[in-house]
C-alpha cells in the first residue's frame, strides 16, 4: 500500500471552497449518531433511571 501523498490537492481544495467540507460534515454527523446510539443503548444506566408507575 503506498504512503499517503503530502502533495497539495488543488481540486479537493476548490471543491471544499465551492461546496463546503462534506467529509468533515459527514464525519461530525457520524460521531453525533454514534454518541446518540451509545446513550440510547446504554443499558448500564437503566437501573439508575426512576421507575415508571
C-alpha positions in Angstrom: 0.0 0.0 0.0 1.6 3.3 -1.0 2.2 6.0 1.6 -0.3 8.9 1.6 0.7 11.8 -0.6 1.7 15.0 1.0 1.3 17.0 -2.2 -1.3 19.7 -2.3 -4.7 18.8 -3.6 -6.0 21.8 -5.5 -9.1 20.0 -6.9 -10.1 19.0 -3.4 -9.5 22.5 -2.0 -11.6 24.0 -4.8 -14.4 21.6 -4.1 -14.3 22.4 -0.4 -14.4 26.1 -1.3 -17.4 25.6 -3.5 -19.4 23.0 -1.6 -18.1 23.1 2.0 -16.1 20.3 3.6 -18.6 17.5 3.1 -16.3 14.9 4.5 -15.9 16.8 7.8 -19.7 17.3 7.9 -20.3 13.6 7.4 -17.7 12.7 10.0 -19.3 15.1 12.5 -22.8 13.6 11.8 -21.5 10.1 12.2 -19.9 11.0 15.5 -23.1 12.6 16.7 -25.1 9.5 15.7 -22.6 7.3 17.5 -22.9 9.3 20.7 -26.7 9.2 20.4 -26.7 5.5 19.9 -24.4 5.0 22.9 -26.8 7.0 25.1 -29.9 5.1 23.8 -28.2 1.7 24.1 -26.5 2.2 27.5 -28.4 -0.4 29.4 -26.0 0.0 32.3 -27.8 3.2 33.3 -31.2 1.6 33.2 -31.1 0.8 36.9 -30.4 4.5 37.7 -33.5 5.8 36.0 -36.6 6.3 38.0 -39.2 3.6 37.6 -42.5 4.4 35.8 -45.6 4.0 38.0 
